[in-house]
Amino acid sequence: MTEQEWTIGRLLSWTAEFFGQKAIDNPRLAAEVLLANALQCQRIDLYTRFEEIVNETVRTAFRGLVKRHSGGEPVAYLVGQREFYSLAFTVNSHVLIPRPETEHLVGETLDRLPAKSTQPLQVCDVGTGSGAIAVCLAKYLPQATITAIDICPEALAVALGNAEKHRVADRIHFCESDLLSQANGVLFDAIVSNPPYISEAEMADVPDSVKKFEPHRALVGAGTDGGQTTRNLIDQALPRLKPGGWLLVETSPMLAATLKSYLEAQSQWKSSGVVKDTAGHPRVLWAQKQL
Ligand SMILES: C[S@@+](CC[C@H](N)C(=O)[O-])C[C@H]1O[C@@H](n2cnc3c(N)ncnc32)[C@H](O)[C@@H]1O
């Protein structure tokens, strides 16, 4: 077969098989996303172009992406984008790639806040990373002002870019802060967070593609169990919530019960609970402050 015969269809089949042999997750999807990126087209457009011959320049770019992905680099970093809650977010190595589990946190928050009320809302997203949570909440709560906090200035720059892309930057205040330490002078209707919650010991079992490429500070929580960052957040959230305000935090199935007990030991919370994700794992810890 000659060079000329590398069509879109053949490149996809070859690459999906190659990724499959390397035990890469979703090999066909990865091949399609990377080839669409190299061709600068939408993934869906590939389906009508299977017979098209791919030129050498694009093939060289695609080969580079395939090599990096087979070395563990996540597709989202390679193409600089990941979809979350049906919105496209720019990502780079300074921010965690938004996960489907975190969509539960957004959904649980929206369920508790009055979307159609004309009352202004103050919401805080602690550890905003790419801004995925803050931007979605700003989109779906048009009366809300969001404070988006991160300890990492490079992450805040990515979050600002995403807020601008989705036209909600005028309602999001970006704040470099260690948890809520700099968030003074505002009482919030809700404090929402997907904090780092993996322990150093658990990191041994985390896939290389995560361990080597995603930011350590976005993954590993303080304390031997990884839950100390969340306990600190719980303590700091109480005085910064309005009466009846909500705290919603993503956590790991391993920490959920311990953290719920921690909340229940504080009498200023009216009620608390844990919501499971679609896989049936305890995932979102919530608490409502006394009225
Ligand atoms: C698990 S990532 C979540 C990112 C994003 N919210 C999401 O759900 O995709 C945690 C984020 O918290 C930030 N972070 C870690 N420790 C922090 C701290 N003490 N104060 C504020 N932000 C922190 C990290 O930089 C990272 O962006």
Ligand as a Chemical Component Dictionary entry (heavy atoms), coordinates in Angstrom:
data_LIG
# 
_chem_comp.id                   LIG 
_chem_comp.type                 NON-POLYMER 
_chem_comp.pdbx_formal_charge   0 
_chem_comp.three_letter_code    LIG 
# 
loop_
_chem_comp_atom.comp_id 
_chem_comp_atom.atom_id 
_chem_comp_atom.alt_atom_id 
_chem_comp_atom.type_symbol 
_chem_comp_atom.charge 
_chem_comp_atom.model_Cartn_x 
_chem_comp_atom.model_Cartn_y 
_chem_comp_atom.model_Cartn_z 
_chem_comp_atom.pdbx_ordinal 
LIG C1  C1  C 0  -9.623  18.480 42.495 1  
LIG S1  S1  S 1  -9.126  20.011 41.754 2  
LIG C2  C2  C 0  -10.727 20.641 41.294 3  
LIG C3  C3  C 0  -10.707 21.516 40.089 4  
LIG C4  C4  C 0  -12.099 21.869 39.555 5  
LIG N1  N1  N 0  -12.896 22.531 40.551 6  
LIG C5  C5  C 0  -12.808 20.633 39.065 7  
LIG O1  O1  O 0  -13.694 20.143 39.781 8  
LIG O2  O2  O -1 -12.490 20.119 37.982 9  
LIG C6  C6  C 0  -8.712  20.913 43.202 10 
LIG C7  C7  C 0  -8.289  22.369 42.993 11 
LIG O3  O3  O 0  -8.052  22.940 44.297 12 
LIG C8  C8  C 0  -6.901  23.749 44.262 13 
LIG N2  N2  N 0  -6.375  23.788 45.634 14 
LIG C9  C9  C 0  -5.626  22.849 46.263 15 
LIG N3  N3  N 0  -5.379  23.223 47.527 16 
LIG C10 C10 C 0  -6.000  24.414 47.701 17 
LIG C11 C11 C 0  -6.109  25.322 48.805 18 
LIG N4  N4  N 0  -5.543  25.053 49.984 19 
LIG N5  N5  N 0  -6.805  26.456 48.634 20 
LIG C12 C12 C 0  -7.390  26.740 47.438 21 
LIG N6  N6  N 0  -7.315  25.926 46.366 22 
LIG C13 C13 C 0  -6.633  24.784 46.494 23 
LIG C14 C14 C 0  -6.002  23.104 43.239 24 
LIG O4  O4  O 0  -5.077  24.037 42.708 25 
LIG C15 C15 C 0  -7.017  22.576 42.220 26 
LIG O5  O5  O 0  -7.224  23.533 41.199 27 
# 
loop_
_chem_comp_bond.comp_id 
_chem_comp_bond.atom_id_1 
_chem_comp_bond.atom_id_2 
_chem_comp_bond.value_order 
_chem_comp_bond.pdbx_ordinal 
LIG C1  S1  SING 1  
LIG S1  C2  SING 2  
LIG S1  C6  SING 3  
LIG C2  C3  SING 4  
LIG C3  C4  SING 5  
LIG C4  N1  SING 6  
LIG C4  C5  SING 7  
LIG C5  O1  DOUB 8  
LIG C5  O2  SING 9  
LIG C6  C7  SING 10 
LIG C7  O3  SING 11 
LIG C7  C15 SING 12 
LIG O3  C8  SING 13 
LIG C8  N2  SING 14 
LIG C8  C14 SING 15 
LIG N2  C9  SING 16 
LIG N2  C13 SING 17 
LIG C9  N3  DOUB 18 
LIG N3  C10 SING 19 
LIG C10 C11 SING 20 
LIG C10 C13 DOUB 21 
LIG C11 N4  SING 22 
LIG C11 N5  DOUB 23 
LIG N5  C12 SING 24 
LIG C12 N6  DOUB 25 
LIG N6  C13 SING 26 
LIG C14 O4  SING 27 
LIG C14 C15 SING 28 
LIG C15 O5  SING 29 
# 
